[in-house]
Amino acid sequence: MKALITYYSDTGNTEKVARAIADAVDFDKDVRKISDVADWTGYDIVFIGFPVHAHSVPEKAAAQIAKIPQGRKVAFFSTHGSLRDGILPKQAFEHALGLAAKLTVLGHFGCRGKVAEVIIEALKKNPQHSAWAEEAAGAMRHPDENDLADAGVFAVQMMAKVKA
């Protein structure tokens, strides 16, 4: 069996989670930036990671997801400044599910990730976004050891679904 763990990461948060997933996968695997993936075939599962941008999947990741051949088994993971069970990351996963309508989605995982301070400061100045900016400021130490351990558990769960 073979897994592809691919990711788009601006800050390194999503890459850290990708590496934790790779460490937990107990068989043949490739770890690549999503922009470096040209061939999606030959994998029993594809893990796809992205940072949540404006409640959604970033265009660079969305464009690649659209290229995945029909029927492939995929599992999504993301990082975000919101609380883990917040509405914003849920909206991003809904967007990812829409992009993956032709795929078999086995699950998804999300955890907090540090947001660039310049973004937080800019959003604090806008009353419409100031509450979220305060929430995102609480993610400065993420993904942490617990987040990465949870990502590993997620990987094992997804691999069990593939083996079943």
N, C-alpha and C positions, 0 to 999 in steps of 0.2 A: 504494500500500500504506500501511497505517496501523497504528501500534502504540500500545497503552496501557501505560504504566509506572505501576503503582500499588503503594502500600506502606503498611504500618503501622509506625510508629517511635515508640518511647518516648524514646530518648536522642538521636536524630538520626543514629545509625549507619546504619540501613537507608535513611534518606532520602539520605544521601551516596552510597550504592551505587546507589540509584534514579537519582540525577542523573548518575552516571558511565555507567550504562546508556543513559540518554537522550542523553547527549553522543555515544555511539557509534552510535546508531541513525541511519541516513542518510536516512530519509524521514519523512513526516508522523507526528507523535506527540503524545500527551497525557500529561502527568505529573500524577498526582493522589494525594492521600491515599486510602486504600482506603475510608474512611468517606464520601468525597465521590463515589463512583462509584454511579450509579443505573442506568446503561444499559451493558451489557457487549457490545452488538452494534455492528457497524460497524468492528471491528478485525480485522486479519489475525493478530495475536498479542497476547497479554496477558502482560506480565511482572508477577509478583506477589511482593512482598517482605514479609518479616516478621522480627522478632527471635525467636530460639529462647527459649521460656519453658518451663522444667521439661521439657526433652526434646521439646517439642511446638510446635505452631502456636498462638499466642495466640487466645483465643476471638473477639476482635474481628476478626481476620483470617479465622479458620475460618468464621465466620458469613457473611462476604462471599464466600468461595470457594464455599460451597454454593449461592450465587445465580447463579453463572456458567452460562449456557445450555450444554446438552449439545453436545459436539463442538468447542467452542472450543479453539484452539491456545494453550497456556499454557507459560510457563517460570517456575520458582520461583527466588527468591534469598533468602538470609537472612544475618543477622549473629548471632554468638554468641561467648561468652567462651571456648569450648573450642578446642583445636587443630583445625586445618582438617579433618583426616581422623579426628577423634574420633567415638566412638560416639554422643554426645549430639546433635550436629547431624544425623547419619545417621538417628537415630530421628525427629527432627522432619520430615525429608524423607519418611520412610515415612508419617508421619501425614498430611502434605500430599498424598501420592499417594493415600492412602485417601479423602481428601476430594474428590479430583479424578477419581474412578473414571469419571465420565461425560465427562471432558475428554480432549483429546489433549495429553499432557505431552511437550514437546520436550526438556526438560533442566532442570538445576538447578545453582545456584552458591551457595557459602557462603564466608564469610570471617569472620575474627575481628572483634569489635567491643567497644569499651570497655563494661565492666559498672560500674554505679554502685557507688562505694566503700561506701556504706551496705549494699548487698546482700552484697558480698564480706565485709565485717566481720561481718555477722550469720551468714553461712554458715561462716566460720572457727570460730565458737563451737560449731558442731555437728559432732561427730566424723564423722558420716556424710557431711558435705558439705565438710569442711575441705580435702581434696585438690583437689576441683574449684575451691574458692575460690582456692587458690594458683595453679592453672592460669589461672583467669580474670583474676587480677591481672596476668598477663603480656600481656593484651590491651589494656592501657591506651592504647597509641598506635595503635590500630586503629579503623576501617579506615584504612590508610595508603596512600601513593601506589601501592605495588605491588598492594595489594588492589583499589584503584579501577581500575588499568590492567587487572587480570585480569577485573574485572566488564565492562569495555569489550570485551575479547576474547570473553567469554561472549555478550554482546549480538550481536556480529557473527556468531558461530557460530549463534545461534538464528535470526537474520534469514536466514542462508543456508538453513537448514532450511525456512523459510517460503517462500522464493523457489523452492526446488527442486520 
